[in-house]
């Protein structure tokens, strides 16, 4: 949500700030008119609009001020803005009828393998399934009862995953916490491990290693003793190894992290899981994907050229016949390459790829990797190229729209 605060500056002073920021970038009024107009309505506004704003006729609409702040790299508070992300306005579940385990498992498997065509509808569907399972699991006879408990936990995990994809972090964490609690109370050790892993992975993706690493370690410790598919153990090893590498302070720590990542190769399982409860895979592509991320995101492992080579190898291991998976694979290859190119100083190529990646993310309704593009944007802004680039400004505005999608809905 975008909240308006009274600025201590007058509109005349705000106009002067906007003009000074434009001149500092070396941009004409025509460039700002183009970027501002395209961001808000898909085409350039009249240059007189920008002249008026610079004279002090500043728009009252906070969305328009937010766009100006992003384009011109002006601190939002100077334009009377306070940016904060609002919570999801969720529709309560409406269905509590009895439901069969077979229907739930089929839906979970479909959401995992194919991805939902309409994510918000899938969120509602899973909310209804959670409500139905929760209300009816006590009245189900054994052994169906145990299966229902597992499916309830799996529904929480899958809904958390979808919420995170949509950028609904608080909703994702709420469901992961419920999954962990349910698994512990019901003695579902396998699903407790998966829930802990997913929560650790959530924080890992957001670079909150203080919270993420202990959860990943707990998941790994549990996986060593549990009867789980090898793919799950291998996946946990990779992410935990990378989390340790990100925090490594010396060469010994780095070598230990690399050893864990290499060990995960022994747990690669090329087979596909056939149920909707264990929806985790660890194959050679996933291993290479995270090695590539390590080479561009982890200071102690940084090697942009190795990252590009890894991305090339990933091309050979991708799954074009699995449409949803291939979309994720292509996105991850792009993210690795753009970070590598940026690290090598090729800012223009990196920004072009970042803009394409953002478009792909919108089509997929997947915003888990927004932090990567945000870092790319922030890094580019600090370069001579970024300080004067229209493309960098455009990336900033598009990221703004994604981060505050509810505000900018047309």
C-alpha angles and dihedrals in degrees: 000000000000113000123197119224126185108259118222087221125083121239088252090057092045089053090053090051090052092049093047091050091051093050092046089057090049092238128148121229087252092062093051091045089053096048094041094047096044091050093053106032109002098258139064120278123225113279088235088069090062093043089053092049090051090050090057104269090125119179114254091210105102091209090062091048089050090055092049091049092051096044095048097034093239118158104257093229090064088063093047095260134141113187119202132152115245126215126259114272095223126198109229115246112268103191125074099154121132112277133193123243090231093059093048094047092048091052093048092050091048094049089050100045102035104020121227117288089212108031096190091053089049089052090054092046092052091047089055092047091049090051092048094048092045093051097044107033092088091058096049119104123236133293088024088054093063091048090051091052090052091048091050090054091045091051090055090050094048093046089050089053093051092046090053090049088055092049094252097136099167092051091049093051092047092056094044090053090050091049092051092047094047093047092051095046093049097040094244095153095172093055092042088059092048091047092050090049093050092049091048090048089050091058092039091058089051092048092242093138094162089067099029104050098059090050092050091047091051090050091049093048090051094046092055091064101032129089096244132146111272090240091068094050091048094049093051091049092055097050095040090049091052091046089055091046091054089056097040114131099183143022092263091059091047092052091049090052093048090050091056092049091049091048089058089068089072089061097052110133114190092190122099122241112243101202133069096230101069101046100166127106133189115192135148091273092057090049093050091044092058094042087055091050089049091054092055105029105036115075096209092050099037114146114143094187092053088049092056090048089051091051089053090053090049089060089063092049098046124114110231090169091064100067101194094041091047091053089056092044092051091048092051092049089052092049092051093048096047092050090048093050091048091050088052091052099256095131097161093055091046093052092047089053091045091055090050091047090052091053090050091050091053092052090049094044086229119135101162091112097051089110089063092053091043090055089047090052094046092048092048093050090062094057127085088245093051096049091064103025122118089199092057090050090049091051090052092053093047090051089050090054092050095046092049099029094147091059096049099044110138 
